Amino acid sequence: MNTLGTAYRVGLLGHGIGPSLTPAMHEREAGALGLDYRYETIDLLDREDADLGAELDRLEREGFVAVNVTHPFKRAVLEHVHDVSDAVRRIGATNLVLLGERRVAHNTDYAGFRDALEDFVQGCHDGPVLQVGAGGAGLATVCALLDLGFDDVVVHDRSEPAAGDLVARLGEGRPGLRSSGGDLAAWVGRAAGVVHVTPTGMREHPGVALDVDRLPSAAWVAEVVYRPLETELVQRARGRGLAVLDGGAMAVGQALESLRLITGLDPDAHRVHAHFTELVGTGP
């Protein structure tokens, strides 16, 4: 963590990260907080053999104080840190590494989704929650569900082994966390809530991952895709009058948590969300 008066140089490390809205969100809010803050992308798409340890060493030498980490390095980078947060220990993946004498890995996807969902559900934990998607982000969202007190969570993925691995990793002492067994349709009609954590709905992957018309009329839907913000899932769910948490909540939440951890200050959530909405509306 830095202190006021320090220049902050922060990076985003991953593949194909040019369209990310994270740099703009960080820099705008840091400016409003009166900070000298630069956020740069480090795209390693053309460096398949990149040495992550050497890359972190280079960033530290050049004055970077932190790096957000995205696909495909969220797990591999853990080999090059000294300490991990409790969430990272449980999930097995990070998206923020604080650099310095001791590198510390955090997972702000987890914190961002947890905080957004807590406000959205307002203590209502009745009935089974169906999560569609068991990838890296899916680990973070299930961890958040469990920590918020949801004790009946069913995980579905096109890869049944992936769903099984997620349950095995997080399910110790949690008998209510289980796999769908590959039968998505059977659970859609019973779900009190749905968390969607797959690429389906992105501009590059249009469509919807489940039959929204089969959801109970009182069900809620939480989406993590935010490009576009109005995914087909969000549109169909709102069309049915269901309560919907769009993907912007997690995107903004993880940026807020990252800024807190990097600077030690409390960013303004309403201001960051307004900027995010502006960015999404003007983006490609």
N, C-alpha and C positions, 0 to 999 in steps of 0.2 A: 504494500500500500504506500502511495506517495503522500506528500503533504502539500498544502497550499504554497504557491510560489514556485513549485517545481514544474518544469516543462514535461508534458506527457506525450510520449511517442508510443503509439499502439498499432498493432498489426492484425490482419485477418489472414490466416494461413489455410490454404485448401486448393481445390481444383475447380476451375471455371467459376470464380467468385466475382467476376466483373459486375454482374447485375445486383450484387448484394446492396441492401439499403442500410446495413449496419454502420458503415463508415459515416454516412450523412447523419444518421440519428445521433451517433456519439458526438460528432463534431459540433452539431447545432446546439445540443444540450450543454456540452462542455463550455461552449462560448457563452451561453446564457448564465452559466455558473461562474463566469469570469476566469476561466482556465486557459492556459496556453496548451492546446491539445491538438495533436496531429494523428490522424488515423489512416493507415496505408494498407493496401492489399498486397499480399505475397502469394501470387498464383503459381503453383508448382505443377500445373497441368502438363507442361512439356518436359518435366523432370521426374520421370517415373522412378528413377533410382535415387531420389533425393535423400540425403542423410539428415534426418530430423534433428538429431542431437547437434550436428554441426550447424544446422540452420538456426537453432535456438541460440547456440553460442554466438553466431554472427549477429543476430538481432540484439543480444545483450551488449556486445561490443559497440554496436551502433547506437546504443542509448534507448532501445525499446524497453518499456517497463511492463508490458503485458502483450499477450497475443490471444485473440479469439481463434479457435480451431474448428474447422468444419470438415466435411467429407473430402478425402477418405482417411483422415488422420486422427479422428477422435479417440481411437483406442491405441493406435501405435505410438502416439506422442507420450503416453503414460510411461513408457520405458525411459523417458528422459526427464522426469520430474523427481523431486525429493519427497514431497508431501502431497496428500490428496484429501479433499473434503470427505465428509461422511457420505454425501450423495454420490460422489465419484466412486468411492469404495464399493458402494452397493450396486451402482449402475454399471461400472466398468468402462466408462467413457467420460471424456471431458470436452468442453467447448471454450474454456478459458484457462490460460496458464499465466499466473503472475510470475514475472521473471525477476531474477536477482540472485543473491547469494544462495538462497534456497527457493527453488521453483515449486509453486503450489498450484495444483490443478483443482478447478471447480467445475460444476455443471450448472450453468445458468438457464439452460433449457428446462431443467427440473424446477428450479426456483420460479422462473417466469410463468410456467404453466400452472404450478401449484397456486401461486398468488392469484392469477387470473381466474382459475376455476373456483377457488374459495369464494371470491366475490360473486361469481356467477351462480353457484348453487346455493349459497347462503344457508349452509347447514343441512340441506335436504339430501339425505343419503339413502333414501328408500329404493329398494329394487335393484336388480342386477345392472351393472354397467358393462356394455360391450365395447371393447377396444378393437378396432380394425387396423392392424399393422403391428409388427413385432420387431422392427429394426432398431437402430440406435436411439432415435427420438422416442420410439415406443417404450423403451426401457425407462426413459426419464418420465414419461407421462404415467406409466403404471406406478412407478415409485411415488409420484405425486398423489395419485388416487389413493394408494394405501395409506400414506401419511395424513391425508385429509379425513380418513375414517371410513372410506368405502371398503367394505369387507366382502363384497360379492362382485368380483370382476372376472369377466370372461374375455380371453384374448383369442382373436382370430387372425390368421395370416395365410396367404396362398401357400406358403411353405409351412406345413404342419410342424416340421422339426424346429423352425424358428420360434413358433409360438410355444412349443414345448421347452425350448432352451430358456426363453424368457421366464416362464413359470418356474422352472427349476432354479433359476438364479435368484428370484425374488420371493418365491413361495414358501420358504421355510417358516413354519408356524402360521401360515396363512392358508388354511384349507379352502377359503372362499375364492382364492385366485386359481383359475384353471383355464385350460385350453378349450376352444370350441369343438375340438375333435374334427375340424374341417367342415362342420355343418353351420355355415353362416346363416342361412335362411331360418334355421330353427331358433336362433337366438335373437334375430332382429325383431321378431314379433313379441318378444318377452322383455326387451330392454327398456329400463327406465331412463337410461341415458346412453349416448354413443360418443366415443372419442375416436376420431378418424386421424390416423397417423401413417398414411401412405402417400406416394407421389401423385396418385390419381386426383385429378382436378387442377393440377398445374397446367400452365399454357402448353407445355410440351407433352403432357399426359392427360388430355381432356377426358371427361367422363365422371362417373360416380361409382364408388366401391361397394355400395349396398343399396337395397331397394327401400327407399325412403317411405314409400307408400305403405309398407308393412309395419312401420314403427307405430307403437301405441300413441294415441292422441295427446297424452300427457308427457311424452318423452322429450328430453332435451338433447341437443347435438353440439359437440365441441369439435371444431376443425382446427388443424394446425397449418394447412396450406394458406399462404397469403398472397401469392402471385398467380391468379388474380385473387382479390379479397372476396369477391362474390363468386365462389366456386359453384359448380352445379349442385353439389351437396347442400351448400348454404342456401341457394336459391330455392331448391325443392323443399327443404325443411321449413323455411320461412313461408313458402307458399302454402304449406299445410298448417301454419300457425304454431309451429313448434318453437320453443325457446332455443336460440342459437347463439353460440360463442364463436365468432369468426377467428380466422388464423392470426389476425393482427394482435390479439391479446397476448399470445405467446411470444410473437416477434418483439413487441414492445416490452413485455415483461423481462425477457432475457437481456435486452439492452439496458434496462433500468438496473437489473442486478449486477451486470458487468460494470456499469459505471460506478455503482456503490463500492464494489470490491476494488476497482482500480484506483479510485480517487478518495475513498473514505467519506464522500459527501452524499447527500440524499437528492437525487435528481427529481424534477417535477414530473410526475406521471402524466398529468393532463397535458402538459406542454409537449412531452415526447410523443404522446398518442396523436396530438393534433399535427405534429410534424410528420409522423408516419403516414397519417391519412392523406396529407398533402403529397408526400412522395409517391404513394401508391396511385393516387389520382393522376399524377403527371408522368409516371413511368411508362416504359414500353409494355 
